[in-house]
Amino acid sequence: MSARIVAIFGNLVVAETDGRVVQNSLAYCVRSDGVRLMSEVIRVRGQLADLQVFEETRGLRVGDPVELRDEMLSVVLGPGLLGKIYDGLQNPLPELAEQVGFFLQPGVYIHGLALDQSWDFTPVAKPGDIVLAGDPLGSVPEGQFTHQIMVPLAWRGEYTVEKVTPAGRYTVEQEIAVLAGADGQQRVVTMQQDWPVKRALNVSRRRLLPTEPLVSRVRIVDSMFPVVRGGTYCIPGPFGAGKTVLQQITARHAEIDLVIIAACGERAGEIVETLRDFPELTDPRSGRSLMERTIIIANTSAMPVAAREASVYTATTLGEYYRQMGLNVLLLADSTSRWAQAMRELSGRLEEIPGEEAFPAYLESRIAAFYERAGAIELRDGRVGSLTIGGTVSPAGGNFEEPVTQGTLKVVGAFHGLSRARSDARRYPAIDPLDSWSKYSGIIPLETVARMRRLLRHGSDVRQMMTVVGEEGTSIDDFTVALKADFFDNCYLQQNAFDEVDAATPADRQRFVFSKVAEVIETDFHFTDKAEARRRMFEVTDLFRNWNYAAADSDEYRQWLDKIDQFISQAQQPAGA
């Protein structure tokens, strides 16, 4: 089908067609020098098609031809995805740099998988088996995981296995099975398959209600505002409050199989830091590089805005693919605000009626559709896989009332709001314990969490009162409450990311430490004056901090625990005893 460009507005191109055009289908705008720029049909108006171009449109002219395709924007799925760094269109960036240099050239697209790499294939299906989409036909080793080679996920109905290739080494393009459909037509299966990024991938037996806690080893998250496997959460906060650092700590230490990082529209310096740091990070689970179980989708703020939207959907599709193998996947999107800004820019060029702060009226539905792709599923063979989605939000000035933050809060299951005041005070992670919340159950009973939040609220009220009336105008009981709230914050909610032990706390240790902290808080101290109260609470704070830095079951660990038990025992004795 032929089409011609009739108008160009930045990354928005209007083409006139002489045939049928399908929304969300692929197209290529062809420059006069032969360079083909990938684009997507985002609106159809009679014979006019609006295209968002994923490249700079410099060099395009009115009258240039457009190649329309019947396929949608898709990613290629198969072995070889782990450890890769892609852009939003699944171009492997290191291979792209080798081909065109460090200054990317428009119109250059590279296959997402290494076509010359061979894999050790082991068949599991046999001739005569009846299979459905998503059923395993065999497997190949991919790093520390077993990569399932499945019946193509887009196929519908039952198929009979006619032939399975024997065990051996094959490339992703070679035949590994032949299946026959109900119509008797034979179809060839390879190790690779395509899936459109804007369609949710789920061919499981059933969708499950997420209930299993996802242990991130960040105490304030796991204990106070938990996340579950297959759940959703967001991390809004002002610039410089520690959103990216918190995500990286979670990616390294969370009890999860795979991590996918979608850097959509982040500043180039931050992305470079991520690309530089991750290969150097050691995976605590395997002792090898963390990149072996990580996929990075990188789109900087300098790249075309349309590519930001593609990067979010590309990352989500890759996460759904590995979930289909029964793995637990964590998707970290940084930052969804810049994704929303890309939608706003394209909406403005389409001359759509703007909503609040010029964002499109469908902003909330797009955000909801993105987070709804998370979830836990049960496969046909009984295995369970999950995709957990955590997105950062970067509201200007830390204003949580802006549309992106509010649209996100309506659909996520946990809210980890970062505070400028806490980050300025170097209280990390800077998650505000008073404003944050979670709808999930974690490793600490809900009633205990509620009691600690009441303590923090009471302590905050006392501190505010003290700024008015001073310490001398505060009763000893209220002063003790404020000290206990500070003790809980300093000893439990805060963690030192630079300490090897304190940076990541396992669930069992969190429960035990929490119980000891609760013992101190529930102790009815009999302080004679405020000076004694301050001295004694500072003393126990130092004990707990040193205990947090001690490796589990070490002599140092037991020594500090003995001192803590001794302090609690003495404090619980009646006055004058």
C-alpha positions as CSV (number, residue, x, y, z in Angstrom):
1,M,0.0,0.0,0.0
2,S,1.4,3.4,-1.0
3,A,1.3,6.6,1.1
4,R,2.9,10.0,1.0
5,I,3.8,12.5,3.7
6,V,1.6,15.6,3.6
7,A,2.7,17.3,6.9
8,I,5.5,17.1,9.5
9,F,5.3,18.4,13.0
10,G,8.4,17.3,14.9
11,N,8.1,13.6,15.5
12,L,4.5,13.6,14.2
13,V,4.1,12.9,10.5
14,V,0.8,13.0,8.6
15,A,0.6,10.6,5.7
16,E,-2.1,10.3,3.0
17,T,-3.0,6.8,2.0
18,D,-4.9,5.2,-0.8
19,G,-6.0,2.1,1.1
20,R,-6.9,0.5,4.5
21,V,-4.7,1.6,7.5
22,V,-4.8,-0.1,10.9
23,Q,-4.1,1.9,14.1
24,N,-1.0,0.9,16.0
25,S,0.5,-0.8,12.9
26,L,4.1,-0.2,11.9
27,A,5.2,2.1,9.1
28,Y,8.5,3.4,7.7
29,C,9.0,6.9,6.5
30,V,11.6,6.9,3.7
31,R,13.9,9.9,3.3
32,S,15.2,11.0,-0.1
33,D,18.6,9.4,0.7
34,G,16.9,6.0,1.3
35,V,17.0,6.0,5.1
36,R,13.9,4.3,6.5
37,L,12.6,5.7,9.8
38,M,10.5,3.4,12.0
39,S,7.1,4.8,13.0
40,E,3.7,3.8,14.4
41,V,0.2,4.7,13.3
42,I,-1.4,6.4,16.3
43,R,-4.5,7.9,14.7
44,V,-6.5,7.3,11.5
45,R,-8.7,10.0,10.0
46,G,-10.2,8.8,6.8
47,Q,-7.4,8.7,4.2
48,L,-5.0,10.5,6.6
49,A,-2.8,8.6,9.1
50,D,-0.9,10.2,11.9
51,L,2.4,8.6,12.6
52,Q,4.7,9.0,15.6
53,V,8.3,8.6,14.4
54,F,10.8,6.9,16.8
55,E,13.7,8.8,15.3
56,E,14.6,12.4,14.5
57,T,12.6,13.5,11.5
58,R,15.4,15.7,10.2
59,G,15.7,15.1,6.4
60,L,12.1,14.1,5.9
61,R,10.1,16.2,3.4
62,V,6.6,16.5,2.3
63,G,6.0,14.1,-0.5
64,D,8.4,11.4,0.8
65,P,7.0,7.9,0.6
66,V,5.7,5.9,3.6
67,E,5.8,2.1,3.7
68,L,2.8,0.7,5.7
69,R,3.0,-2.7,7.3
70,D,0.3,-5.0,8.6
71,E,2.3,-5.8,11.8
72,M,2.3,-4.0,15.1
73,L,5.3,-2.7,17.0
74,S,6.8,-5.9,18.4
75,V,9.8,-7.2,20.2
76,V,11.6,-10.5,19.5
77,L,11.5,-13.0,22.3
78,G,14.0,-15.9,22.8
79,P,17.2,-16.9,24.5
80,G,19.9,-14.2,24.7
81,L,17.9,-11.4,26.3
82,L,19.5,-11.5,29.7
83,G,22.4,-9.1,30.3
84,K,21.6,-7.0,27.3
85,I,21.2,-3.2,27.1
86,Y,18.5,-2.1,24.6
87,D,16.9,1.1,23.5
88,G,13.2,1.4,23.4
89,L,13.0,-0.4,20.0
90,Q,15.0,-3.4,21.3
91,N,18.2,-2.4,19.4
92,P,21.1,-3.7,21.4
93,L,23.1,-0.6,22.1
94,P,26.6,-2.1,22.4
95,E,26.2,-3.8,19.0
96,L,24.7,-0.6,17.6
97,A,27.8,1.3,18.8
98,E,30.1,-1.2,17.1
99,Q,28.2,-0.8,13.8
100,V,27.7,2.9,13.6
101,G,29.9,4.4,16.3
102,F,28.9,6.2,19.5
103,F,26.9,8.8,17.6
104,L,23.8,6.8,16.6
105,Q,22.6,7.0,13.0
106,P,19.0,7.2,12.1
107,G,17.3,4.3,10.3
108,V,19.7,1.7,11.7
109,Y,17.9,-1.2,13.4
110,I,19.6,-4.4,14.7
111,H,17.9,-7.7,15.5
112,G,17.3,-8.0,19.2
113,L,18.9,-11.5,19.5
114,A,22.3,-12.7,18.4
115,L,21.6,-14.6,15.2
116,D,25.0,-16.3,15.1
117,Q,25.0,-17.6,18.7
118,S,24.1,-21.3,19.2
119,W,22.3,-22.7,22.2
120,D,22.2,-26.2,23.8
121,F,18.7,-27.3,23.1
122,T,17.1,-30.1,25.1
123,P,13.6,-31.3,23.9
124,V,10.9,-32.1,26.4
125,A,7.9,-32.6,24.0
126,K,7.5,-35.8,22.1
127,P,5.8,-36.5,18.7
128,G,2.1,-36.9,19.2
129,D,1.8,-34.6,22.2
130,I,-1.1,-32.1,22.2
131,V,0.2,-28.6,23.1
132,L,-1.2,-25.1,23.5
133,A,0.4,-21.7,23.2
134,G,3.0,-21.2,26.0
135,D,3.6,-25.0,26.5
136,P,7.3,-25.9,26.7
137,L,8.7,-27.8,23.7
138,G,12.3,-27.8,25.1
139,S,14.8,-25.7,27.0
140,V,18.2,-24.1,26.8
141,P,20.5,-22.9,29.6
142,E,20.6,-19.1,29.8
143,G,23.0,-18.0,32.6
144,Q,21.7,-19.3,35.9
145,F,18.2,-20.0,34.5
146,T,16.6,-22.6,32.2
147,H,15.1,-20.7,29.3
148,Q,11.8,-22.4,28.1
149,I,11.3,-22.7,24.4
150,M,7.5,-22.4,24.1
151,V,4.8,-22.9,21.6
152,P,4.5,-19.4,20.1
153,L,2.4,-17.3,22.4
154,A,0.3,-15.8,19.6
155,W,-0.9,-19.2,18.3
156,R,-4.5,-20.1,19.2
157,G,-6.0,-23.6,19.6
158,E,-4.5,-27.0,20.0
159,Y,-1.5,-28.3,18.1
160,T,-0.1,-31.8,17.6
161,V,3.7,-32.2,17.8
162,E,4.8,-33.7,14.5
163,K,8.5,-33.5,15.0
164,V,11.0,-32.3,17.6
165,T,14.6,-31.6,16.8
166,P,17.0,-33.9,18.9
167,A,19.2,-32.4,21.5
168,G,22.1,-30.3,20.1
169,R,23.3,-26.8,19.5
170,Y,21.1,-24.5,17.3
171,T,20.7,-20.9,16.5
172,V,17.5,-19.0,17.2
173,E,16.5,-19.1,13.6
174,Q,16.8,-22.9,13.1
175,E,13.9,-25.3,13.3
176,I,13.4,-27.0,16.6
177,A,9.9,-28.4,16.1
178,V,7.0,-28.9,13.6
179,L,3.4,-28.6,14.9
180,A,0.2,-29.4,13.1
181,G,-3.0,-27.4,13.7
182,A,-6.6,-28.6,13.7
183,D,-6.7,-27.8,10.0
184,G,-3.8,-30.2,9.3
185,Q,-1.4,-27.4,8.3
186,Q,2.1,-27.8,9.5
187,R,3.9,-24.9,11.2
188,V,7.6,-24.6,12.0
189,V,8.7,-23.4,15.4
190,T,12.1,-21.8,16.1
191,M,13.6,-20.5,19.4
192,Q,12.5,-16.9,18.6
193,Q,9.0,-15.4,18.3
194,D,7.5,-11.9,18.1
195,W,4.9,-10.3,20.4
196,P,3.3,-6.8,20.0
197,V,4.4,-4.6,22.9
198,K,1.1,-2.9,23.6
199,R,-0.8,-6.2,24.0
200,A,-0.7,-7.8,27.4
201,L,1.0,-11.3,27.3
202,N,-0.8,-13.8,29.4
203,V,-1.7,-17.3,28.2
204,S,-1.7,-18.9,31.7
205,R,-4.3,-21.1,33.3
206,R,-5.5,-18.4,35.6
207,R,-4.5,-15.1,37.2
208,L,-3.8,-15.2,40.9
209,L,-4.3,-12.7,43.7
210,P,-0.8,-11.5,44.7
211,T,-0.2,-12.3,48.4
212,E,3.4,-13.5,48.8
213,P,5.6,-10.7,50.1
214,L,8.5,-9.5,47.9
215,V,11.4,-9.1,50.3
216,S,13.5,-6.2,49.2
217,R,15.7,-6.3,52.3
218,V,14.9,-2.6,52.8
219,R,13.5,-2.5,56.3
220,I,11.1,0.4,55.9
221,V,9.6,-1.2,52.8
222,D,9.4,-4.8,54.0
223,S,8.1,-4.0,57.5
224,M,6.1,-0.8,57.1
225,F,5.0,-0.5,53.4
226,P,5.4,-4.0,51.9
227,V,5.2,-5.0,48.3
228,V,4.1,-8.4,47.1
229,R,5.2,-10.5,44.1
230,G,2.9,-9.6,41.3
231,G,2.0,-6.3,42.9
232,T,2.6,-2.7,42.0
233,Y,4.1,0.3,43.8
234,C,5.4,3.7,43.0
235,I,8.2,5.9,44.4
236,P,7.3,9.6,43.9
237,G,9.7,12.2,45.2
238,P,11.6,15.4,44.3
239,F,14.8,15.4,42.3
240,G,17.8,14.3,44.3
241,A,15.7,12.5,47.0
242,G,17.1,9.1,46.2
243,K,14.6,7.4,43.8
244,T,17.1,5.9,41.5
245,V,19.4,4.8,44.3
246,L,16.5,3.1,46.1
247,Q,15.6,1.3,42.9
248,Q,19.2,0.1,42.4
249,I,19.4,-1.2,46.0
250,T,16.1,-3.1,45.4
251,A,17.3,-4.5,42.1
252,R,20.4,-5.9,43.8
253,H,19.0,-7.3,47.0
254,A,15.3,-8.1,46.4
255,E,14.4,-11.8,46.5
256,I,13.5,-11.9,42.8
257,D,14.7,-13.9,39.8
258,L,15.0,-11.3,37.1
259,V,15.3,-7.5,37.1
260,I,14.3,-5.3,34.1
261,I,15.2,-1.6,34.3
262,A,13.3,0.7,32.0
263,A,15.2,4.1,32.0
264,C,12.6,6.1,30.1
265,G,13.7,9.7,29.5
266,E,16.2,9.9,32.4
267,R,19.1,12.2,32.2
268,A,22.1,10.8,30.2
269,G,24.4,11.1,33.2
270,E,22.2,9.0,35.4
271,I,21.8,6.3,32.7
272,V,25.5,6.3,32.1
273,E,26.0,5.8,35.8
274,T,23.6,2.9,35.8
275,L,25.2,1.3,32.7
276,R,28.6,1.7,34.3
277,D,27.7,0.4,37.8
278,F,25.5,-2.6,37.1
279,P,28.2,-4.7,35.4
280,E,30.4,-4.1,38.4
281,L,27.8,-5.0,41.0
282,T,28.1,-8.5,42.5
283,D,24.9,-10.5,42.7
284,P,24.6,-11.6,46.4
285,R,22.8,-14.7,45.2
286,S,25.3,-16.1,42.8
287,G,28.5,-14.1,43.5
288,R,28.7,-13.2,39.8
289,S,27.8,-10.0,37.9
290,L,24.3,-8.7,38.6
291,M,23.9,-8.1,34.8
292,E,23.6,-11.9,34.3
293,R,20.0,-11.6,35.5
294,T,19.3,-8.0,34.4
295,I,17.9,-6.4,31.2
296,I,18.2,-2.6,30.8
297,I,16.1,-0.6,28.4
298,A,17.8,2.8,28.1
299,N,16.2,5.9,26.6
300,T,17.7,9.2,27.6
301,S,16.0,12.5,27.7
302,A,18.0,13.5,24.6
303,M,16.4,10.7,22.5
304,P,13.1,11.3,20.6
305,V,10.1,11.5,22.9
306,A,8.2,8.8,21.1
307,A,11.0,6.3,22.0
308,R,10.2,6.9,25.7
309,E,6.8,5.4,25.3
310,A,8.1,2.5,23.4
311,S,10.7,1.7,26.1
312,V,8.1,1.3,28.8
313,Y,6.0,-1.2,26.7
314,T,9.1,-3.0,25.5
315,A,10.3,-3.6,29.1
316,T,6.9,-4.8,30.2
317,T,6.6,-7.3,27.4
318,L,10.0,-8.8,28.2
319,G,8.9,-9.1,31.9
320,E,5.7,-10.9,30.9
321,Y,7.7,-13.3,28.7
322,Y,9.9,-14.4,31.5
323,R,6.9,-14.6,33.9
324,Q,5.5,-17.1,31.4
325,M,8.4,-19.4,32.3
326,G,7.4,-19.4,35.9
327,L,10.0,-16.8,37.1
328,N,9.5,-13.9,39.4
329,V,10.3,-10.7,37.6
330,L,10.7,-7.2,38.9
331,L,10.3,-4.2,36.5
332,L,11.6,-0.9,37.6
333,A,10.5,2.1,35.5
334,D,12.4,5.3,35.9
335,S,10.8,7.7,35.4
336,T,7.1,7.4,34.5
337,S,6.8,11.2,34.7
338,R,9.0,11.6,31.6
339,W,6.9,8.9,29.9
340,A,3.9,11.0,30.7
341,Q,5.6,14.1,29.4
342,A,6.2,12.3,26.1
343,M,2.5,11.6,25.9
344,R,1.8,15.2,26.6
345,E,4.0,16.4,23.8
346,L,2.6,14.0,21.3
347,S,-1.0,14.9,22.4
348,G,-0.2,18.5,21.8
349,R,1.0,17.9,18.3
350,L,-2.2,15.9,17.6
351,E,-4.2,19.0,18.8
352,E,-6.2,16.9,21.3
353,I,-8.2,18.6,24.0
354,P,-5.8,18.9,26.9
355,G,-6.5,17.9,30.5
356,E,-5.0,19.1,33.7
357,E,-1.6,20.7,33.2
358,A,-1.9,20.0,29.5
359,F,-1.6,16.3,29.9
360,P,-3.9,14.3,27.7
361,A,-7.3,13.3,29.0
362,Y,-6.5,9.6,28.7
363,L,-3.4,9.9,31.0
364,E,-4.9,8.0,33.9
365,S,-6.2,5.2,31.7
366,R,-2.7,4.8,30.1
367,I,-1.0,4.7,33.5
368,A,-3.6,2.2,34.8
369,A,-3.1,0.0,31.7
370,F,0.6,-0.1,32.3
371,Y,0.4,-1.1,36.0
372,E,-2.4,-3.6,35.2
373,R,0.1,-5.7,33.3
374,A,1.7,-6.7,36.6
375,G,0.4,-9.8,38.3
376,A,0.9,-13.4,39.4
377,I,-0.1,-16.2,37.1
378,E,-0.5,-20.0,37.4
379,L,0.8,-21.9,34.3
380,R,-0.8,-25.0,32.9
381,D,1.8,-27.3,34.6
382,G,1.1,-25.7,38.0
383,R,4.1,-23.4,38.2
384,V,3.6,-19.8,39.4
385,G,5.3,-16.8,37.9
386,S,4.9,-13.1,38.7
387,L,5.7,-9.6,37.3
388,T,6.0,-6.9,39.9
389,I,6.1,-3.3,38.6
390,G,7.6,-0.4,40.5
391,G,7.7,3.0,38.9
392,T,9.3,6.3,40.0
393,V,7.5,9.6,39.6
394,S,9.3,12.9,39.5
395,P,6.8,15.6,40.3
396,A,8.1,19.1,39.9
397,G,9.0,20.6,43.2
398,G,7.9,17.4,45.0
399,N,4.3,18.3,44.5
400,F,2.3,15.0,44.9
401,E,-0.9,16.7,43.8
402,E,0.2,16.9,40.1
403,P,-1.7,14.6,37.6
404,V,1.0,11.9,37.1
405,T,1.4,11.2,40.8
406,Q,-2.4,11.3,41.4
407,G,-3.1,9.0,38.4
408,T,-0.5,6.6,39.7
409,L,-1.7,6.5,43.3
410,K,-5.2,5.5,42.1
411,V,-3.9,2.2,40.6
412,V,-0.9,1.0,42.6
413,G,-0.9,-1.1,45.7
414,A,1.9,0.7,47.6
415,F,3.0,4.3,47.9
416,H,6.7,5.0,48.9
417,G,6.7,8.7,49.0
418,L,10.2,10.3,49.3
419,S,10.6,13.4,51.4
420,R,12.8,16.3,50.7
421,A,13.1,17.0,54.4
422,R,14.3,13.5,55.1
423,S,16.8,13.5,52.3
424,D,18.2,16.8,53.4
425,A,18.5,15.4,56.9
426,R,20.4,12.4,55.4
427,R,17.7,10.0,56.7
428,Y,17.9,7.3,54.0
429,P,15.9,5.7,52.5
430,A,14.1,9.0,52.5
431,I,10.6,7.3,52.5
432,D,8.2,9.4,54.6
433,P,6.8,7.0,57.2
434,L,3.8,9.3,57.8
435,D,2.7,9.9,54.2
436,S,3.5,6.5,52.7
437,W,1.1,3.5,52.7
438,S,0.6,0.0,51.4
439,K,-2.5,-2.2,50.7
440,Y,-0.5,-5.4,51.1
441,S,0.4,-7.6,54.1
442,G,4.1,-7.9,54.8
443,I,6.4,-9.7,57.1
444,I,5.2,-7.8,60.2
445,P,1.6,-8.1,61.5
446,L,-0.6,-5.2,60.4
447,E,-1.6,-4.3,64.0
448,T,2.0,-4.0,65.0
449,V,2.7,-1.8,62.0
450,A,-0.3,0.4,62.9
451,R,1.0,0.8,66.5
452,M,4.4,1.9,65.3
453,R,2.8,4.4,62.9
454,R,0.8,5.9,65.7
455,L,4.0,6.3,67.7
456,L,5.7,8.1,64.8
457,R,2.6,10.3,64.3
458,H,2.5,11.1,68.1
459,G,6.3,11.8,68.1
460,S,5.9,14.1,65.1
461,D,3.2,16.1,66.8
462,V,5.3,16.4,70.0
463,R,8.3,17.7,67.9
464,Q,6.1,20.3,66.2
465,M,4.8,21.4,69.6
466,M,8.3,21.7,70.9
467,T,9.2,24.1,68.2
468,V,6.6,26.4,69.6
469,V,6.7,26.0,73.4
470,G,10.3,24.7,73.6
471,E,11.6,21.6,75.4
472,E,10.9,23.1,78.8
473,G,7.2,23.4,78.0
474,T,6.9,19.7,77.2
475,S,6.0,17.0,79.7
476,I,8.4,14.2,80.4
477,D,5.9,11.7,79.0
478,D,5.5,13.5,75.7
479,F,9.3,14.1,75.6
480,T,9.8,10.3,76.0
481,V,7.4,9.6,73.2
482,A,9.3,11.9,70.9
483,L,12.6,10.1,71.9
484,K,11.1,6.7,71.2
485,A,9.8,7.8,67.8
486,D,13.3,9.1,66.9
487,F,14.8,5.8,68.2
488,F,12.6,3.7,66.0
489,D,13.4,6.0,63.0
490,N,17.2,6.0,63.6
491,C,17.6,2.3,64.5
492,Y,15.1,0.6,62.2
493,L,13.7,2.8,59.4
494,Q,17.1,4.1,58.3
495,Q,19.7,2.0,56.6
496,N,23.3,2.6,55.6
497,A,23.7,1.6,52.0
498,F,27.5,1.8,52.3
499,D,27.7,-0.8,55.0
500,E,27.8,-4.4,53.7
501,V,25.6,-5.8,56.4
502,D,23.2,-2.9,57.1
503,A,22.5,-2.3,53.4
504,A,20.4,-5.4,53.1
505,T,18.5,-7.1,56.0
506,P,17.0,-10.5,55.5
507,A,13.3,-11.1,56.5
508,D,14.2,-13.2,59.6
509,R,16.6,-10.6,60.9
510,Q,14.0,-7.9,60.3
511,R,11.4,-9.7,62.4
512,F,13.9,-10.3,65.2
513,V,15.2,-6.7,65.2
514,F,11.7,-5.4,65.0
515,S,10.7,-7.4,68.1
516,K,13.6,-6.0,70.0
517,V,12.9,-2.5,69.0
518,A,9.3,-3.0,70.0
519,E,10.5,-4.2,73.5
520,V,12.3,-1.0,74.0
521,I,9.4,1.2,72.8
522,E,6.9,-0.7,75.0
523,T,9.1,-0.4,78.1
524,D,7.7,2.0,80.7
525,F,10.8,4.0,81.5
526,H,10.9,5.9,84.7
527,F,13.2,8.8,83.8
528,T,13.9,11.3,86.5
529,D,14.4,14.2,84.1
530,K,14.7,14.9,80.4
531,A,18.5,14.8,80.5
532,E,18.4,11.2,81.7
533,A,15.8,10.4,79.1
534,R,17.9,11.8,76.3
535,R,21.0,10.0,77.6
536,R,19.4,6.6,78.0
537,M,17.6,6.7,74.6
538,F,20.9,7.8,72.9
539,E,22.6,4.9,74.6
540,V,20.2,2.3,73.3
541,T,20.2,3.9,69.9
542,D,24.0,3.4,69.7
543,L,23.6,-0.2,70.8
544,F,21.1,-1.0,68.0
545,R,23.1,0.8,65.3
546,N,26.2,-1.2,66.1
547,W,24.1,-4.3,66.2
548,N,22.8,-3.5,62.7
549,Y,26.3,-3.4,61.4
550,A,27.3,-6.8,62.9
551,A,27.2,-9.9,60.7
552,A,24.5,-12.4,61.7
553,D,25.7,-15.1,64.1
554,S,29.1,-13.5,64.6
555,D,30.7,-12.9,68.0
556,E,30.2,-9.2,67.6
557,Y,26.5,-9.8,66.8
558,R,26.0,-11.8,70.0
559,Q,27.9,-9.3,72.1
560,W,25.8,-6.4,71.0
561,L,22.6,-8.4,71.5
562,D,23.6,-9.3,75.0
563,K,24.1,-5.6,75.8
564,I,20.7,-4.8,74.3
565,D,19.0,-7.5,76.4
566,Q,20.8,-6.2,79.5
567,F,19.6,-2.6,78.8
568,I,16.0,-3.8,78.3
569,S,16.2,-5.9,81.5
570,Q,17.5,-2.9,83.6
571,A,14.9,-0.5,82.1
572,Q,12.0,-2.9,82.9
573,Q,12.9,-3.0,86.6
574,P,10.8,-0.9,88.9
575,A,12.2,2.5,89.9
576,G,14.5,2.2,92.9
577,A,15.0,-1.6,92.5
